[in-house]
Amino acid sequence: MLVKSNAVKIIEQLMKYFIFFFFIQIISFQAFSQQINKTINGQQFSFNSGEWKKVSTNGKLYSLDNEVITIKFKSSQVQDFFSKHGLSVIRRSANGYYDLRVPRNFSIIELMEKISVDTALVEIVEANTIGHYGFTPNDPQFLNQWHLAKIGMPAVWDKIKGNSSVQVAIIDSGLEIAHEDIGKGVDAYDNLWK
């Protein structure tokens, strides 16, 4: 009977560890790369490649801002809610939306799931996203018109780019005929119907 040398025994043991480690890595990679989808308050989220992303209506994926969550409450009695969930206020809008700092011990998805069940107090829970939001008009004043982003116009423009056959009537007490969108606009077209 041959006696195995210590070197052969060590190599066999290392091979067993290597195979075991390699097997664990494959299982971890498959679990980590597996896509998981969730719907929270009508918003679609997808976990892919180790990161949660928000799925837009056109299927694009946007990275989440994991530090801020936006909530609109049904009541002004929210202080207990903040302390219960460990939230601190960043800012509050005049129409009742709060931007809140997400505690470090929560992922944004966990927090949204936890908060969205409190339907007696919470009206809307929104994840904030980071990324490029598609079609932006060539209007040089676009960045000064904060309300367009607020009402979701960039998302609408991704689907509908406009139609030159649509006429818009401006019912007002006056009109700045020299405005670049009205008179001879940036497109060198007389946009005022006479």
Disulfide bonds with the S-S distance in Angstrom:
none
